[in-house]
């Protein structure tokens, strides 16, 4: 398994971009002077419909979900919408359900203000097919920066929220176990 990860990630260094379901994913993202490397990527499907392509970017490649969740380091999730059935409200509700599944009701209550801020940012504009969201955690201000089509919509404060947010896909109870493995480079 580790050998497969090394081969896959070694091959990453020879390509500038990757293609997943028609979406081009860059091998690196730059954020506030920090270079983030593509750790893994996959497609989230629901009811046999491909909903979005997702990629995980880290400063240091890792297959350890818990280390990633606990790291107070710059990291990003990129979501590119694949289906016209995905609206701003549906995306927000889907992420909310993922949070609830990942962290449970009591933690949801503790992060109520942060979740409301994320929902507000995601519903500021109409979401349509091919929109791309970069959700980047910045340890310098302990906040999740929310970009849509490379335009900053706002920030959601808190390291605990960062852990919960990335936990949607990387926790012990992720929304999609297969996608979790793809994001971790465990193809």
HELIX and SHEET records of a PDB file:
HELIX    1   1 UNK A    2  UNK A   12  1                                  11    
HELIX    2   2 UNK A   65  UNK A   70  1                                   6    
HELIX    3   3 UNK A   88  UNK A  110  1                                  23    
HELIX    4   4 UNK A  112  UNK A  122  1                                  11    
HELIX    5   5 UNK A  159  UNK A  170  1                                  12    
HELIX    6   6 UNK A  177  UNK A  183  1                                   7    
SHEET    1   A 2 UNK A  17  UNK A  20  0                                        
SHEET    2   A 2 UNK A  23  UNK A  26 -1                                        
SHEET    1   B 7 UNK A  28  UNK A  31  0                                        
SHEET    2   B 7 UNK A  34  UNK A  46 -1                                        
SHEET    3   B 7 UNK A  49  UNK A  58 -1                                        
SHEET    4   B 7 UNK A  75  UNK A  81 -1                                        
SHEET    5   B 7 UNK A 132  UNK A 138 -1                                        
SHEET    6   B 7 UNK A 143  UNK A 148 -1                                        
SHEET    7   B 7 UNK A 151  UNK A 157 -1                                        
END                                                                             
